[in-house]
Amino acid sequence: MKSEPKKKLPNKKVISSAKFEAKEQFTKSALENLKTENERIVNSLKKSGEIKESKRK
């Protein structure tokens, strides 16, 4: 009988690297979402008059 060749699994460094990349990508995405949401809320509050626009130098 001929046994099927075993699939070569990635080593731990490759797996850890992929996990790190996924976490980093998720973190960047979450940060961008928070920035966008913050800008939306601030603009909404400015329009409603709840806060006044501050002039930056």
ABEGO torsion letter per residue (X at the ends): XBBBBBBBBBBAAAAAAAAAAAAAAAAAAAAAAAAAAAAAAAAAAAAAGABBBBBBX
